[in-house]
Amino acid sequence: MPKSLLAARVALALVVFYASSASFAFAGIGDVYVTSDASNQVRQYNGTSGAYQTVFTTAFAANGELGIHFGATNNRVLIGHWSGGVEEFNATSGAYIKTYNPGGGTQWAGLYGPTGGVYIGDWSTNDVREYDSTTGAFIRVVTPVQNPADMRLDGNRLYIASFNGGYVLRVNATTGAFAGQWSTPPVSQPNDVVVLPSGEILVTCMRIDQVCRYSPVFALLGTFAGTGWVNPHGIEINPADGNIYVVEGGGQVHTFDPVTFAELSPSWLAPAPGDKIVDLAFRPDPGPTSASPRSWGMVKLRYR
């Protein structure tokens, strides 16, 4: 083969290689996904800058998007709703997969549990239930809890915010055995929970519009709040920078320092979505895929 033709083919292969790599990066690893119970849209933003990218997906048949949680390794995402069940989507394409318990009551959040099943909180039965992640069939009641809002897995501990009960429940994530409970401040409605690397527990509380800080043994350490915000909802730690990110019902994400809890930004989303938002989640890297590995040696070999 003439050297000029070989060089042209190698150049073309490199274009394909880098274009393919760029499209993989755009797929959203590390980006943040934000739900809305007003527009029923999950919007995708750059996980570092907060710049808007696209609408990831819309609700399939359920109504009023609430909590969002990715699977760590299965390339799937769960979205809870005020009604119509917890819907599951492909985390790359946004394609609909199935609905868990479409006839249930408000089901704020679904989590991929340590048992391999899906854990879902249901207001009609006041408990957290496990469903088969393949068939969607009911398996068992994990634990009773009043009006379960969002949930958090931390090792083998499951934290559940009781929205109208005014408390946070902790249970063994596998067995559901009781492992502690504490009340949030009077009249507050706990919404979401996150655990810092230090073991400190943060709880977003509506009505009092604060994030409450608790020690691992549930002692109140203090509170913090965002500038001009109303009804703090979802809370996450950004794996890229370690900062605290909180959704507020006014339509923005506020960021905070994880040590001093000082507000770093009152308006991280650029631009703001223009409607009420509820929860956020940073898309994890699902690990190795079945795609063929690419290298300079393979490019040369393929086009010899």
Secondary structure, 3 states (H helix, E strand, C coil): CCHHHHHHHHHHHHHHHHHHHHHHHHCCCCCEEECCCCCCEEEEECCCCCEEEEEEEECCCCEEEEEEEECCCCCEEEEEEEECCEEEEECCCCCEEEEECCCCCCECCEEECCCCCEEEEECCCCEEEEECCCCCCEEEEEEECCCEEEEEEECCEEEEEECCCCEEEEEECCCCCEEEEEECCCCCEEEEEEECCCCCEEEEEECCCEEEEECCCCCEEEEECCCCCCCEEEEEECCCCCCEEEEECCCEEEEECCCCCCEEECCCCECCCCCCCCCEEECCCCCCCCCCCCCHHHHHHHCC
